[in-house]
Amino acid sequence: MIKSDRVYLRLMERKDVPYKVKWVNDPDVRRTLFFQEISELGTEQWLNKVALDSTRKDFIICDLETDNPIGFASVVKIDLMNSKAETYLCIGDKEYWGKGYGTEVKRMLLRYVFIELGLNKVYSYNWVENKRMIEINKKLGFTLEGQLRKDIFANGEYKDRVIFSMLKEEYLKLIND
Ligand SMILES: CC(C)(COP(=O)(O)OP(=O)(O)OC[C@H]1O[C@@H](n2cnc3c(N)ncnc32)[C@H](O)[C@@H]1OP(=O)(O)O)[C@@H](O)C(=O)NCCC(=O)NCCS
C-alpha cells in the first residue's frame, strides 16, 4: 500500500470494478481520458488479465479517512531494459476535483516509480486541452517533451496529445532541494 497525507493506493480488486465502470462511463470524467465506455464484465476480464501482468500496476485510490475509493491510477509499460514507465490517473469522484488530490496522487506515483521500482524515467500523455493535468505536470516539475498532432481519434475527431516526462535525477534534485 502506498500512503500519503489524505489518500492511499492499493492494488485494484474485483470489488472495485463497479467504481471504475461508473467513473469511466461518466461523460464529465471520460472527456479527458483516453477510454471508451466500459462494462463491468469487460472490466473484470481486463482486471484478471492485468493482475498477472508484471509490466503494470493498477491501483485504486482511496480516501485515507473513510477508505472510500475516489479514483484509479496506473503505472504501465514498465520497461526494465530502458528503465522507464508510463503513468495515468483518474480522480473519478468529482467531489474531489480541484482540491489537490490529482497532484497528491501524481506525486505518489513518482515516488513509487523512482524509489520503489527504481526506474530512471516517468512519462505520461494527456489531451492538449486537459489544462488541469498540464498544470499538475508543470507544478511537479515535469518537462514537456512535445505535442503529438492529431494523434488519437476520439469523440468524432482527431485530437492532439502532449507527452510530459521526468528523469530520476530531476526527481531527486526536486525532493532534496
Ligand atoms: C485531471 C485531474 C487528475 C485533476 O485532478 P484534481 O485533483 O482536480 O487536480 P488538482 O486540484 O490537484 O490540480 C489542478 C490544478 O489545475 C489548475 N486548473 C484547474 N482548471 C484549470 C484551467 N482551466 N486552466 C489551467 N489550470 C487549471 C488548478 O488551479 C490546480 O492547480 P493549483 O493547485 O496550482 O491551483 C482530474 O480532474 C481527473 O481525474 N479528471 C478525469 C481524468 C483525467 O483527466 N485524468 C488525467 C488523464 S492522464
The ligand as an ORCA input file, in Angstrom:
! r2SCAN-3c Opt
* xyz 0 1
  C      -7.247     15.909    -14.275
  C      -7.429     15.526    -12.807
  C      -6.484     14.386    -12.448
  C      -7.114     16.747    -11.959
  O      -7.215     16.379    -10.600
  P      -7.555     17.477     -9.485
  O      -7.484     16.788     -8.177
  O      -8.809     18.146     -9.843
  O      -6.336     18.480     -9.694
  P      -5.578     19.367     -8.609
  O      -6.602     20.018     -7.732
  O      -4.528     18.552     -7.933
  O      -4.794     20.409     -9.511
  C      -5.386     21.000    -10.626
  C      -4.590     22.234    -10.980
  O      -5.076     22.717    -12.236
  C      -5.443     24.087    -12.087
  N      -6.558     24.320    -13.029
  C      -7.841     23.968    -12.910
  N      -8.517     24.350    -14.007
  C      -7.617     24.930    -14.834
  C      -7.686     25.548    -16.121
  N      -8.829     25.587    -16.795
  N      -6.547     26.038    -16.670
  C      -5.357     25.967    -16.010
  N      -5.237     25.408    -14.778
  C      -6.357     24.906    -14.210
  C      -5.832     24.233    -10.639
  O      -5.759     25.563    -10.221
  C      -4.811     23.349     -9.961
  O      -3.575     23.991     -9.818
  P      -3.160     24.648     -8.381
  O      -3.184     23.540     -7.372
  O      -1.774     25.183     -8.622
  O      -4.183     25.687     -8.095
  C      -8.913     15.120    -12.506
  O      -9.748     16.171    -12.878
  C      -9.324     13.866    -13.248
  O      -9.002     12.770    -12.827
  N     -10.054     14.044    -14.371
  C     -10.557     12.916    -15.154
  C      -9.491     12.004    -15.720
  C      -8.249     12.677    -16.278
  O      -8.311     13.661    -16.980
  N      -7.100     12.085    -15.967
  C      -5.824     12.535    -16.479
  C      -5.519     11.867    -17.780
  S      -3.917     11.114    -17.695
*
